[in-house]
Amino acid sequence: MEEQNLNPAPVQDQVNSQPETTQVVDTQVTPGGTLLMLVVTTIAGFVPLFGSAFSLNYMAGWIADNSTVQGKEVRFNATYMEALSFTFFNLLWLVLTLGIFIFWFIPRTYRYYTKHVEFA
């Protein structure tokens, strides 16, 4: 019995043999800037509630300010008070529900970030 090749040889486009690649997200970060951001957010994270809100706002703003999406600048426009109320509400519900709120916490956090990101 003769073996058949089930995987035919790939056909290359004669006009454009190179695949077209587009870079969707680009970041312009330096190792020093990344280290500084990590140190600041880690130290602030030790302060209960207020430090968590500051870390949330500072880190999201830093990442957005150093990123572009398809050539457009990204801005994070949440205030510290919005981050504080968001953090307080989520931590309160996590404690009151003994951790069951985590299933609502994750989508709420995603919506919080997407709500406060804008493209310039």
N, C-alpha and C positions, 0 to 999 in steps of 0.2 A: 504494500500500500504506500502511496506517495504522500509525503507530508506537505501540507499547504501552509503558506505563510499568511496568517490571519491579520498581521499588521503591515499594511502596505507602506511603501516608502513615502515619506512626507513630500508633498508637492510644494516647491518654492515658487513664489511669485516672481515672474520674469522681470517685471517692471521695478519692483521695490523688494529686494531680498533682505533688507534690514528691518526688523520689527520697530515700529514706532513706539517710543516710550515717552510718557509725560509724567513729570514730577508733580504730584498733587500737593503735598505738604512739604514745606522747606523751613528749617529752623536756622537761625543765626545765633548760636550760643557759643560761649567760650567756656573752657573748663573752670576758670576762675569765677565767672558769673554763676555757673551751675553750683559750684561749691558754696559760694556766698548765699545763694537762695536756699540750699539745703541746710546750712548752718542756722540761718535766720528762722526758717520755718520749724526746725527741730527745737531750737531754744524756746521759741514762742509756744510751741505745742505743749510744753510743760506747764504753762499757766492754764488752769482749768477754764473751760468755756471761752474766755476772752482770747486766749492764745490760739485756740482751735479756729475761732472765727477769723482771726488775723492771718493765720497760716493758710486757711482756705482762700481768702481774698488775695493775699500776697502771691501765693504760688500760681493761682489761676491767672492773675494779671501778668506775672512774669513770663509764663509760658506763652500767653497770647501776644504779649508785646514783642517776643522774639520769634514769632512764627508768621508765615504767610501761607495762604491756601490758594492755589492756582493763581499766584501772582498778586493776590489781594491781601492787604494788611489785616490782621486780626486784632480786635480790641475787646477787653473784658471790662464791662461798665457797671459792675455791682459796687455798691458802697459798703463800708464796714458795718453799718447798722443793719443792712439787709443780710449780710453774712452772719452777723451776731444773732439776729432773730431766727434765721434758718437753722443755725447750729443749735441754738437753745431749744427750739421746737423739736428737732430730731432727737437730741439727747434726752429730752424729757419723755418723749414717746417710747424711746428705746428702754428707758428705765421702767416706765409704767407698765409696759407690755412684756417685761422680762425678756426682751430681745426679739420678740415675734415681729416687731415693727420693721425689722431689717429688710423684709420683703417689700415694704413700701418705701423704705429709706433709699435704696439703691436707685429706683426709677425717679424718685423726687430729686436726688442729687444730680442725675443726668439732666433732668428738665431744668434745674437751677442753672447749670452751666450753659446749656444751649439757649436759655432765655436771656442770659446776660452777655452773650458773645455776639459781636457785630463785625461786619466786614467793611473796611474802608475802601 
